[in-house]
C-alpha cells in the first residue's frame, strides 16, 4: 500500500542512471554527510542519495541509498556538511 503522505520520488537523472564514477561521482552530486568510511552525496538534479565507500587501490564504490530500506542503527551516517 502506498502512503499518500510520502512525496513521490523523482525519476533518476541521466547522470545517476549512468552511475557515479571516481572520487566526485558526477557534476550534480554534493556531499551531505561525512562519516568514518562513508560519504553521503545528494544529486541536485533528481534528488537521489548515494553512498561512496573506499573500494581500495584508490577506487570508490558507489551505492544508491534507499530511504525505505531498514536502517542499521549501528552504522553512522556521518556528520552533516553545511550547504553552500
ZINOR-V430580 format. One record per residue. RES is the residue in one letter. OMEGA is omega in whole degrees, 0 to 359 (none if undefined). D_CENTER is the distance of its C-alpha to the mean C-alpha in Angstrom with 2 decimals. Layout:
res omega d_center
RES OMEGA D_CENTER
RES OMEGA D_CENTER
//
This chain:
res omega d_center
X 181 25.56
X 178 23.22
X 183 22.85
X 180 24.11
X 180 22.74
X 177 19.12
X 178 17.93
X 179 17.65
X 174 14.32
X 174 14.45
X 179 14.67
X 175 12.17
X 181 13.46
X 181 15.35
X 178 13.04
X 175 10.13
X 179 13.07
X 179 14.27
X 178 11.03
X 178 9.82
X 175 12.62
X 184 14.05
X 185 13.12
X 181 11.88
X 171 10.01
X 190 11.72
X 184 13.58
X 180 11.56
X 177 8.35
X 180 9.04
X 176 8.41
X 178 8.20
X 178 9.36
X 178 11.30
X 180 12.55
X 184 15.29
X 187 13.55
X 169 9.76
X 179 7.88
X 181 4.71
X 173 4.17
X 179 5.22
X 179 7.56
X 182 11.06
X 187 12.71
X 179 11.38
X 179 8.98
X 178 6.28
X 181 2.89
X 171 1.66
X 177 4.22
X 179 7.21
X 175 10.59
X 179 14.10
X 179 15.89
X 178 19.22
X 178 21.62
X 181 19.42
X 182 16.78
X 176 13.05
X 179 11.35
X 180 8.02
X 178 7.06
X 182 5.52
X 178 5.34
X 182 8.75
X 179 9.96
X 180 13.42
X 177 13.47
X 183 15.62
X 174 14.16
X 185 15.84
X 179 17.11
X 182 18.28
X 180 14.91
X 173 13.93
X 176 10.63
X 181 12.24
X 179 14.02
X 178 12.90
X 179 13.34
X 178 15.91
X 178 15.34
X none 17.59
//
